[in-house]
Amino acid sequence: MKTGSREVLLRLTGMLFMVVVMALAKVTTAEAARTETFTSMSAGAAEVLDSIDRISEEELAEFAAEYEEKYSLVMANVKESMNIRQEPSTDSAKVGLLYADCGGTILERREGWTKIQSGNLVGWANNDYLLFGEEALALSQQVGVYKATVHASGLNIRKEPSTEAGIWAQVNNQDVYEAVSEYTTEEWVAIEYGGALGYISADYVSMEFTIDHGETYEEIKEREKRERQERQELIVQEGTSVIGTTDDMLLAALIYMESGNQPYEGQVAVGAVVMNRVNSPAYPNTIAGVIYASGQFTPTVTGRVEELAISGVPESCIQAARAAMNGENPIGGAVHFRRAGKHDGQVIGDHVFW
């Protein structure tokens, strides 16, 4: 057996042992269903060890990485934001908030509590409001997004995966887009561009799967302070009689970036998703807080949304933003949307809402 294989095997064995310990440490009814899964997995460890010499180092490393991702992942399972605490006790100080769709990494487990890291937020979460294992992985795949980061300037965003196809626009170095994995190939990375599909040469793009993370109370205070400053700066630059508040234009800019080429109803629907989140206790309670959530709306990463909020967006997007803020809602309680085709829900234009 190669040295590299032994190292991966040791790591895998350690993870299997950790899973068994976690299963045995839990005796509550809520955990009983998972115990059977953990037991069957640990029983399969012998088979893995017996067959170690018959698989390649690359195959073993891939298996170990997949296993570690699945069983170190934790996802919030909340209808309201949940408190993350300094110690595993309801009497302990609160250090931050974990929202719906947020994920993290398991650091430690005790009876009824799990210590997690979610972004910069580190602390203890009550197991009653968390998902683990297969359930956590399934939710992460539903709500997470692939981000495509561009590593060159002047590349064309093509309308089809061909150098002969028409051009939507050109990219800048470090631009970030939401990748559409089902249309991505070895040669072309498919991205969301204003609600349409665009294609960038895969030679100049890196991809990363991302999930939203929680916020420390320090980060919440800093975000709220930034929101107030940006609102005041925009009012000074444009005048309240013209633009109202930052919220109008932030939302309009996001609508343009996410659904600029979609029908007006689809643009209102994107705005309604944001407003549904604002009105839900499971997400931040401001438009800016929802828009800037770490893993949800890719166009916020490079600052393009703020630029558009100041420089201007099409009037239809402004109207759609204000309509959504005033309660117009064609998608009911939906708090998610993606390109139509991979998820059940209400389809408007090229998007499905659920």
Secondary structure, 3 states (H helix, E strand, C coil): CCHHHHHHHHHHHHHHHHHHHHHHHCCCHHHHHHHHHHHHHHHCHHHHHHCHHHCCHHHHHHHHHHHHHHHHEEEECCCCCEEEECCCCCCCCEEEEECCCEEEEEEEEECCEEEEEECCEEEEEEHHHEEEHHHHHHHHHHHCEEEEEECCCCCEEECCCCCCCCEEEECCCCCEEEECHHHCCCCEEEEEECCEEEEEEHHHEEEEEECECCEEHHHHHHHHHHHHHHHHHHHHHHCHHHHCCHHHHHHHHHHHHHHCCCCHHHHHHHHHHHHHHHCCCCCCCCHHHHHCCCCCCHHHCCCHHHHHHHHCCCHHHHHHHHHHHCCCCCCCCCCCEEECCCCCCEEECCEEEC
